[in-house]
Amino acid sequence: MLLVELRQRSQITIPAEIVKRLNLHEGDQFEVIEKDGGIFLCPVVVYPREKMQEIAKIFKEAKEDETLKEYDSVEEMFKDMGIDLDEI
């Protein structure tokens, strides 16, 4: 069992072994969930609104373009592009 202490300004230090195991870095963001008397931290990735709007636009245009091919894997897509993953 790992114990942590609530410090000034409501700060808690995540034990180093957990930080390493989850590949966490300074500046990472977390969703804080309070449930059934417990506190849960879930790592999240936050993208700027402008980037998400650009991605949404690309998806919308792709759905409307009937000439695009759908792939089941990245390997299949790279093969069509003439890229051999074993050579990279």
C-alpha positions as CSV (number, residue, x, y, z in Angstrom):
1,M,0.0,0.0,0.0
2,L,1.3,3.4,-0.9
3,L,0.4,6.4,1.3
4,V,0.5,10.0,0.3
5,E,-0.1,13.1,2.3
6,L,-2.2,16.1,1.5
7,R,0.1,19.2,1.7
8,Q,-0.3,22.9,1.5
9,R,-2.5,24.2,-1.2
10,S,-4.2,20.8,-1.5
11,Q,-1.2,19.2,-3.3
12,I,-0.5,15.5,-3.3
13,T,2.7,13.9,-4.6
14,I,2.2,10.8,-6.8
15,P,4.7,8.1,-5.9
16,A,7.6,7.9,-8.4
17,E,7.0,4.2,-9.2
18,I,3.5,5.1,-10.4
19,V,4.7,8.1,-12.4
20,K,7.3,5.9,-14.2
21,R,4.9,3.0,-14.8
22,L,2.2,5.3,-16.3
23,N,4.9,7.4,-18.2
24,L,3.6,10.6,-16.6
25,H,5.5,13.9,-17.0
26,E,5.4,17.4,-15.4
27,G,2.5,19.3,-16.9
28,D,0.4,16.3,-17.7
29,Q,-3.3,16.9,-17.0
30,F,-5.8,14.7,-15.1
31,E,-9.5,14.5,-14.7
32,V,-10.4,14.4,-11.0
33,I,-13.3,12.2,-10.1
34,E,-14.9,12.0,-6.7
35,K,-17.0,8.9,-6.2
36,D,-18.1,6.8,-3.3
37,G,-15.8,8.6,-0.9
38,G,-12.7,8.2,-3.1
39,I,-10.7,10.4,-5.3
40,F,-9.6,9.1,-8.7
41,L,-7.1,10.8,-11.1
42,C,-7.4,9.9,-14.7
43,P,-4.7,11.1,-17.1
44,V,-6.2,13.0,-20.1
45,V,-4.9,14.7,-23.2
46,V,-6.4,18.1,-23.9
47,Y,-6.3,19.4,-27.5
48,P,-6.9,23.1,-28.4
49,R,-10.4,23.8,-29.7
50,E,-9.0,25.0,-33.0
51,K,-7.2,21.7,-33.6
52,M,-10.3,19.7,-32.8
53,Q,-12.3,21.8,-35.2
54,E,-9.7,21.2,-38.0
55,I,-9.8,17.5,-37.3
56,A,-13.7,17.5,-37.4
57,K,-13.5,19.3,-40.7
58,I,-11.1,16.8,-42.2
59,F,-13.4,13.9,-41.0
60,K,-16.5,15.6,-42.5
61,E,-14.7,16.1,-45.8
62,A,-13.4,12.6,-45.9
63,K,-16.9,11.1,-45.3
64,E,-18.2,13.2,-48.3
65,D,-15.3,12.1,-50.6
66,E,-16.3,8.8,-52.1
67,T,-12.9,8.3,-53.7
68,L,-11.2,7.7,-50.4
69,K,-10.3,4.2,-49.3
70,E,-10.9,2.9,-45.8
71,Y,-8.1,0.8,-44.2
72,D,-8.3,-1.9,-41.6
73,S,-4.7,-1.2,-40.4
74,V,-1.9,1.3,-40.6
75,E,0.3,-1.3,-42.2
76,E,-2.2,-1.8,-45.0
77,M,-2.3,2.0,-45.6
78,F,1.5,2.3,-45.6
79,K,1.7,-0.6,-48.0
80,D,-0.6,1.2,-50.4
81,M,1.6,4.3,-50.0
82,G,4.7,2.3,-50.9
83,I,6.2,2.5,-47.4
84,D,7.8,-0.7,-45.9
85,L,7.6,-0.4,-42.1
86,D,10.5,-2.9,-41.8
87,E,12.8,-0.5,-43.6
88,I,12.1,2.4,-41.3
